[in-house]
Amino acid sequence: MRPTIICHMMTAVDGKITGPFMQSDAANNVGQEYERTNNLYNPDAWLCGRVTTDENFTFYRNPGSKRKRPTGTRRRLCSR
């Protein structure tokens, strides 16, 4: 069975996902609707981008890694 992917996002009118609007009462109301809608989807998983992760989970800390990759190398995330 193929997964269904839904991009469910909350942004300000200017398209930004951070900034003063996100701290306003209006954004709080939008946030409540966002969560209500998300609960209707009943997702099996969710994914956050870098900015959301930095602001809400890592708080800009570098979690560090015990495994070091040589500088300038990148992991291939998909096959070609």
Secondary structure by P-SEA (a helix, b strand, c coil): cbbbbbbcccccccccccccccccaaaaaaaaaaaaaaaaaccccccccaaaaaaccccccccccccccccccccccccc
